[in-house]
Each structure stands twice: as structure tokens, then as C-alpha cells.
């Protein structure tokens, strides 16, 4: 006869364990200690097996029968209920371990050592910070349990503070983490894919830069009159001659400078394009570096922090120097030296645009073309850097220099 709730409640422990049968293989095992356990007996591949369903009274009679029926349905599809239960337990454990925070950390480590696509140290620091903002809300959640609304709530909180670019970048990074989880078979789909267009687009702002010859001359004279830290002045004096990215200038190391060959080799690990970047050094650039060498050489950073030589100059030092000279953010920035060089070199008409692009270390999606142009324009780049430094000297002296367009190369 089928079991009843009354019979189960009245069942008492005996000198040894005994079974109380229900139907379709379900039974209640009454232990000598008084414990009552639901079990289901079934056969698969000719062998008799038992499935543990749970403990009474946590699992009542109705629920035990529902679980029995679910197990019988699995049997009907050729699945072993005990094995499926083990798999589900393993998946649940794996899901609990695969939290957003743990996978985000794994993703960041991968990107920091991802060959030619590896993040630069500054990029890694920024990305890890933005992802850490998500941890207070979704960091401890199993990644498979996270819904689009969970992510949207966090990034909109960032957006509400007026940090539109940070909100957009955080959402993009979260999507990268989810897609990494998909690629490593820990998630079925990226929940951020349906959030495109949910955030406000930030206004694109350009770096402040002096782009006219007369203004460039005035800027160079102002830098020469700078009365702050000597090493800051030298960094500002060198920046227009080499026009590298500010981070590359700040992280310059004496081991990268070859005075004999008049060459600065910026290693791939420090460049945005993840390729070594060679910078020909004019006599003016060498003179500035020799002066810096007397202050900070022969080892370590060319432009170290004023607090400790173990760290590079702060990323705000040159911008602060420009502010001290009276230039606002809209007028000139550390990054603006690149725009200044690009504009005036192109306007001169003297140099192949590809040579200028190589000097600026801009990437080329065509690898064959990039390799060809890198080699083909080296000699032109050396000549161009010499001409550029001489041109800056003329501007500094206040000469009325008018770029000659379409000059022969």
C-alpha cells in the first residue's frame, strides 16, 4: 500500500533499520537512530541501484514523489538519476567557485600576458580598477546567475555621477569577462549583449594642443623659462622633440638610450601597439638627455618621481607643469606634443605621411604593409627628426617660419 503522512509520522525506530515502501520504487528508510531517509530503487543496464532523495521531514511525501517521478523521466530517456545528481552537484560547486570576481581576475591575468595583445601596465591598472567597481554588487555571484539588470544597475550608478566614459568602459570590460567565460565553457552567453545603447554616449574630447608655428614657439620659450623641478623642465623640453606618448616618456629607462647610436628603443612592453618603437634622437634631444643623465643616470628611470627614484614621474607632472606655465587643459596637454608634431610635420609637405605615422607609432592593420613601411621609412625618419628639432629651434627663436608645402622629398 502507498504511504500516508500519518503512517510516516508514527513510524518509530526499531532494533534495526527497516523500509516503508510507497510505489514505483520509492521507499522510506527508518534508521535505528530514528532518522527517516527517502530512497528510490531502480534498475539501469540490468543493475539495481538506489537514489538518495532526501531526509524526512525536510522532504515531505508529496515532494519525495515529485522527485521520484522526475528520476523516472530521466530513466525513460536513458539517463542514470544517480549520475545526473552527481553531475548537478559538481556543476553547482563549479558555479559557486566561478564567481564574477574570480573569472574577472583570471581574465585580467590573461590579458596582461597575452602576447602582442597584452595590456600595458597602465591599461591593466585602469581595467582592474574599473572591474573592481563591479565586485561590491556582482563580484561574489556565480557568473552563470548574473542577469543583465544586475550589470545595468551598477554601470548606471557610475553614469549617474557624470562619469560617462567610465560607465561605458566598465560595461565593455564586463562584456569581455563574460565572453571569456563563454570561451572557457563556464557560461552559455554574454548577458551584456542586450545592453548596447543603454548608456549615454560621452562627448568626445580632444587633447589640448598648440597647433600653429607661432604658438609652438611661444610654448617652447615658456618651457625654457620654467622654474619648477629641473627634471620636470627637462621632460617638457624633450617631449616636443620625440613626441612619444606621455606614458612612454615617463617610463623611459637609461638602459633604452643609446647615446652612441643616437637611438631610443622603447620596448614592446611599454608601447600601445605592443611592438618595439625606435626613436631617432636629434642632437637637441641628445643634449637634453645628457643633461638629464647628470641628474638621474646611469641607471633606472630617466625621469623618476621626485619622491623616489624607484618610480617614474607621475602621470600628471607634465600637465601640472604646463598649468604652472599658464596653459589650460584646453590649450595644451602632455599628449598635445604629439598632435603638434603631427600637424606641423604634415603641413610642412616635406615628409611622407607614412614616415610621420611611423614616428608617431601608430598601428597598421595590414601586417605586410606595416613591416614594409617600418623599414622603408627609417632613413627618412632619421632625417625628419633632425629637421624637426632644427625647426623647433627656429620657432623658439621667434623666426617667422612658414612651412613649405609640396617640397621635394
BAPA-342779 format. One record per residue (C-alpha): residue in three letters; z, y, x. Coordinates in pm, whole numbers, plus 50000, padded with zeros to 5 digits. Layout:
alaZYX
...
This chain:
unk500005000050000
unk499325035850110
unk502275055450243
unk504105082450047
unk506085112450171
unk509235098050017
unk508835064750199
unk508255082350527
unk511325104450489
unk513535074650403
unk512325053150691
unk515245045750927
unk515305034151287
unk515854996951341
unk516834974751634
unk513194976651748
unk510174998151674
unk508114989451365
unk504915001251191
unk504405015350842
unk500705011750751
unk498725036550545
unk494975029750514
unk491795029150723
unk493745021451041
unk496355049051006
unk499985039251056
unk503365054651134
unk505315040351430
unk509065043251375
unk510795041651713
unk514245027551784
unk515415063051859
unk514345074351511
unk511185092351622
unk508125088351396
unk504655088651554
unk501265088251384
unk498765063951529
unk495315051851428
unk493965017551514
unk490205014251555
unk487574993451730
unk484735005751950
unk482324984452153
unk484234953652034
unk487554965652175
unk490634975651980
unk492075009552068
unk494735033451938
unk494505070951889
unk497685092351910
unk497565117051619
unk500915134651647
unk504595134051558
unk506135134851212
unk507295158551055
unk505235183451263
unk502185164551135
unk502635156150769
unk500955127650579
unk498065148850449
unk497275162950793
unk497525128450954
unk494955115350704
unk492665145350770
unk492755138251144
unk492145101251080
unk489065109650873
unk487785132851149
unk488225104551400
unk486355080551174
unk483495105451153
unk483345106051532
unk483215067951531
unk480345069351285
unk478425089951542
unk479185065351821
unk481935086551981
unk485305073552101
unk488035095351938
unk490475089852226
unk487915100452484
unk486895130652277
unk490545140752254
unk490885138552634
unk487775159652676
unk489055185752434
unk492375187152620
unk490515191552951
unk488335219052802
unk491395236952667
unk493105235353007
unk489975247653181
unk489625275652928
unk493225286752988
unk492565287853362
unk489225305853322
unk490605339453219
unk488515370853241
unk490635383553532
unk490215351753738
unk486455349953684
unk486065387353750
unk487885382854083
unk485645353254166
unk482545373554074
unk483655402554296
unk484215379454593
unk480735365154544
unk479135399754533
unk480975410854847
unk479405381955040
unk476095379154854
unk473685381355148
unk471225410255120
unk472645418654775
unk476235421754898
unk478235451754779
unk479085478655030
unk482865482755081
unk482905514954879
unk480935498554596
unk483235468454595
unk486315490654578
unk484875510454287
unk483755479554093
unk487065461454143
unk488905492054018
unk486775495153704
unk487165458153624
unk490935460653674
unk491005486153389
unk489975457753155
unk492765434653269
unk495515450653060
unk493575441852744
unk491455411052814
unk492435400153165
unk494655371453054
unk492385359352774
unk490295327852823
unk486805341552879
unk485385319552601
unk487755335752347
unk486735371852413
unk484825389052132
unk482525419552155
unk485135440751974
unk487715432652243
unk485485447952510
unk484275477052298
unk487855487652226
unk488635490852598
unk485485509152705
unk485705533252412
unk489215541752527
unk487695552052861
unk484915570652681
unk487425589952468
unk488835605452788
unk485435620452862
unk484655595353138
unk481255585853001
unk479785573053327
unk482885551653399
unk482785537153048
unk479115528253082
unk479595513153429
unk482655493253316
unk480675478153028
unk477835469253266
unk480245452753509
unk481915433253229
unk478475420753127
unk477845409553485
unk481085389753484
unk480225372953153
unk476705364353273
unk478225349653590
unk480485328253369
unk477395316853175
unk475585308453500
unk478575287853620
unk478785268353291
unk482055283553170
unk480665304052884
unk477825299452635
unk476675335552602
unk477455371152712
unk479435389352438
unk478355423552570
unk474665417152493
unk475095431552142
unk476955462652261
unk473925480252404
unk473725515052260
unk477365515152151
unk478445541252407
unk477365577252452
unk474955583052739
unk476355605353014
unk474405636253113
unk472545630253437
unk473705655053701
unk472075660354039
unk473915666454364
unk474145703154451
unk471775711054739
unk470275740754920
unk466515735654898
unk464925767655034
unk464455776555403
unk466365809455389
unk469285792955210
unk469285764455463
unk469515789255750
unk472415807155582
unk474195773755529
unk473765763455894
unk475185796756014
unk478135793055777
unk478855758255915
unk478775771556272
unk481435796656170
unk483705770256011
unk487325775056127
unk488895742855998
unk489355709356172
unk486935706156470
unk485895670656374
unk485055682356019
unk482905710256161
unk481055685456385
unk480415662056092
unk478985691155889
unk476845701756185
unk475455666556237
unk474785659555867
unk471625681155831
unk470075666456149
unk470425629756049
unk470595633455666
unk472115598655617
unk474245590155315
unk477735605955331
unk479435571955346
unk477265561555640
unk478155593555825
unk481885589655762
unk481875553155874
unk479825559156189
unk481275539656482
unk480825547056850
unk479515511856905
unk476495521256690
unk475485551356901
unk473165545957197
unk473005578357399
unk470515564157649
unk468025553757380
unk468845583757157
unk469395559856869
unk471975553956597
unk471845519056447
unk473625517556113
unk474345480656041
unk473225464855714
unk476845460655602
unk477165498555577
unk473855507255413
unk472985508955046
unk469815488155094
unk471695461455294
unk469315464955588
unk469905479155934
unk468875515655939
unk467705531056266
unk468155568456308
unk466305585656596
unk468605611856749
unk467185645556846
unk468585664457146
unk470525686456900
unk472075656156728
unk472955640957068
unk474645673357176
unk476825673156863
unk477715636556916
unk478585642857282
unk480975670057173
unk482495646056918
unk482735619357190
unk485095641557387
unk487385642957083
unk487235607756939
unk485335584957184
unk484785559957323
unk485925535257054
unk486385534956681
unk485135559556423
unk483065589256531
unk484675609656253
unk488145594856194
unk490755606455948
unk492995634756067
unk495975612555985
unk494975580756167
unk492045570256382
unk492135536056221
unk490475550155908
unk487315570555864
unk487215606255745
unk488005609955374
unk485045609155137
unk485985644155022
unk486365660355365
unk482825674155400
unk482725685655038
unk486095702955088
unk484685719555398
unk481705732455201
unk484035745754930
unk486015763455203
unk482775779855316
unk482295792854962
unk479725767954833
unk480405754554484
unk479675718854376
unk476525730954202
unk475325748454519
unk475885722754796
unk477455688554847
unk477685663455131
unk474865644054966
unk472835676154937
unk471795674655304
unk469535645455210
unk467875664854929
unk467475694755158
unk465745673855426
unk463565655455175
unk462415687555009
unk461695707755325
unk460085678855514
unk457755671455223
unk456965708355174
unk456015711855540
unk452995689655481
unk453325676655837
unk454635641755773
unk453565610755589
unk455695607455274
unk456365571155366
unk457815582055701
unk460135605855516
unk461155578055276
unk461955555155570
unk464025582555731
unk465965585755404
unk466475547655399
unk465035544455051
unk464175509254944
unk460745494354874
unk460365467054611
unk457335453354797
unk458815435055096
unk455495431555279
unk454725468455234
unk458265477655337
unk458055457355659
unk454665472555745
unk455735508355684
unk459015504555869
unk457075495156182
unk454045517256130
unk456015549556094
unk458625545456367
unk456845567356624
unk456155593256357
unk459805593056255
unk460915599556613
unk458575629556633
unk459625640956285
unk463345641156371
unk462655662056683
unk460555686556479
unk463185687656203
unk466035696756439
unk463895723556604
unk463005736756259
unk466715738056164
unk467395758156481
unk464735783456378
unk466255786056030
unk469725790456178
unk468455819156392
unk467145835856078
unk463455832756160
unk461015837055876
unk459705801455888
unk457065793155629
unk456255755755607
unk452605748955682
unk451135726455418
unk448445700755483
unk448885703155860
unk447235675556063
unk449455645856130
